Amino acid sequence: MEQYAIKGGNPLVGEVEIGGAKNAALAILAASLMTDETVLVENMPDVRDTNVLLQAMQSIGVMVERIDRHTVKLNGSQIHKLVIEDDYIKKIRASYYLLGALLGKYKQADVSLPGGCNIGLRPIDQHIKGFRALGAKVSIEHGLIITKADKLMGNHIYMDVVSVGATINLMMASVMAEGQTIIENAAKEPHVVDLANFLNSMGANIKGAGTDVIRIKGVAKLHGTEYAIIPDQIEAGTFMFAAAVTKGDVTVKNVIPKHLESISAKLLEIGCEVKESDDEVRVVASKALTHTHVKTLPYPGFPTDMQPQIAVALALASGTSIVTESIFENRFKYVDELTKMGANIKVEGNTAIIDGVNRYTGAGIAAPDLRAGAALVLAALAAEGFSTVDDIHFIERGYEDFPEKLQSLGGIIEKVDSEQALQKFKLKVG
Ligand code: UD1
């Protein structure tokens, strides 16, 4: 029974170093197998999702050498299997990136249907449509997505929805296809750009990543590279909101402020001070928070992965706020947990109507998914009294050393694994 034990009430104050972006890492690690030469990836976050993906890659013959906690060397010259049906990999959404990577390199791949956070229906029709447009046959049999092509040919693909995953998968599948591929209505997220930069550093010819239209001229093969992953926009945003929720003063270091603009804008709107410099952003919450409205949108809009964190802040802000979730249809599962802490939130379809309260009170709560789990930890850090947060394996999927980083900012939080340890924590912190 691993859980976080938290005593709330301390404002979080200080500086925190942000790690490499989990979602960029998943794409980049998968793409590393597309060359037979060695690839060195730096600034990799040491979180459960990246470790599971590395294990899955090892299981098909990718040589993985961990240089240090955040640096890994990969070599895909000895791949002996194009089937990935590991039970474990089903749990991570990005397992399907191995489909794009293997299909792009070997013109064939069978990968288990993906899992990931249960935040609503997560179809893969756009991935399949794109693979087919490149000339692959795609079927779903026995829980596996089976893809095969005699050869892959560039094509003009119009995405019906803006999908990060499908854009990434199609970049990988088309990078060594014959001729030119154009992806219209592509996702513009920072990790889409990071993958394009990574592939280009391997000899690919990808232009336009970060805009709606990505043009990929197929190359015969890719070569080795050394590459450092961008900082994690969502980890940074979570700590920025930690300052707002706990009325603290937090500087996130090693970030790209441009990637945080939609998050900074909302913090300003609700009454925080936000100071940006080259590679850090400081958030000071010295005044009472005020209400606002927010709608999640694809980048550069406000990220759906920050929706629970902003809701946790708005539930403590004066007045009525409205949060509209436009990407995933079931992303308010944390509301029941937050209600236990005294929040006043009503969910209607994809909208949460939040009436601000003065304070949270500690409670026994559980993380329903990765980002909501992190948001509930922030609520517990602001709450009066003790809280426990269960199902922290969700949080560990995407946050490296989360309790330690929060402790370094003055948060009273510990990971405990028994009732005895919990009692000891309570005695210690009083
Ligand atoms: C990625 C991120 C996730 C983030 C999400 C939106 C990774 C590993 N995960 O997830 O953290 O919350 O982007 O920023 O990077 N859709 C379809 N058909 C498809 C694919 C998607 O209809 O074939 C829909 C989805 O149901 C959703 C929307 O498109 O409504 C966006 O999904 P998408 O961008 O694909 O999310 P993921 O790549 O799964």
Residues whose N, C-alpha, C, O or C-beta is under 5 A from the ligand:
A	BS01	UD1	N23 R93 A94 L121 R122 P123 I124 D125 Q126 H127 V161 V162 S163 V164 G165 A166 T304 D305 I327 F328
